Amino acid sequence: MTRGNQRDQDRLKAQKKAAANAKKPKESASSLAKRKEADAEVLRAKQKKKEEEKAAATAAGGGK
């Protein structure tokens, strides 16, 4: 259990942290969904590229 001014210091620290978080703009659900879809599209493109490289290496005889 915290004692003395440690409790007050922790309370002030928590208030500062909460105030800092309150200033940050919230991301709307629609923009979040768009961002997730864009991120997923990038990952799908990367995965497709890797698969093509792997297929090319296998076709060239370099695969194990």
Secondary structure, DSSP 8 states (H G I E B T S, - for coil): ---THHHHHHHHHHHHHHHHHHHS----HHHHHHHHHHHHHHHHHHHHHHHHHHHHHHHTT---
